[in-house]
């Protein structure tokens, strides 16, 4: 980080951008808009996890396929996950979002049932394996548990692993949605057992570019090492809610000619 006066100036600038972009009005075209259609905790986290999984590529396509996921899960994600039959899984046939297809979706449904019936649910898994400083090890452990059932090897690529130096952008985004206590109602904050201070920034092309231009990130690759470096600097700006700056970095990159 720069000297103290420049750091204070940077924090002030980014805090203003957080206020600008951390607003409910911006989510209409964001994948988070799909879980906002639900009220039950388990429904939100299940459809949120699936939406984060397919959250790459064209936003319109992401949202359209999000609506299809809701239909496949009969608009009751938790009930469907727990009580689906093999015949119900035929509803998945024909689903595809880029490289995530019906085979992957069927496995995800079975694995989510396994998570809820054998491991206490998504929140419990991440809470069990958190460390004092982050959730990156918990992501690694979650992936290990998630793929304990018989599956096709290709499906594993849809859950990233920081232990293999992945930035794990989509699952870090999902964790932001679930954990961060958002005064403006964008993020859900429904996982009370986890602290927002443990979250990592969902590092993508926009946030990475802006972070480098602002001196928050020196590493040129968007990988786990870059996430750790950015985490350190964002926590210096706000130790309790470091990923609020995701709104500022993404907004500056996606919406402004910064």
Protein Blocks (a to p, Z undefined) as FASTA:
>chain_A
ZZfklmmmmmmmmmmmmmmmmcfklmmmgmklmmmmpmbfklmmmmmmmmmmmmgcjfkl
mmmmmmmmmmmnoopaklmmmmpcfklmmmmgopaehjacfklmmmmmmmmmmmmmmnop
jklmmmmmpcfkbcklmmmmmmmmmmmpgcdfklmmmpccfknopaklmmmmmmmmmmmc
cfkopanolamkbcfklpccdddfklmmmmmmnopafbfbdcfklmmmmmmmmmmmomkl
mmlmmmmmmmmmmmpcZZ
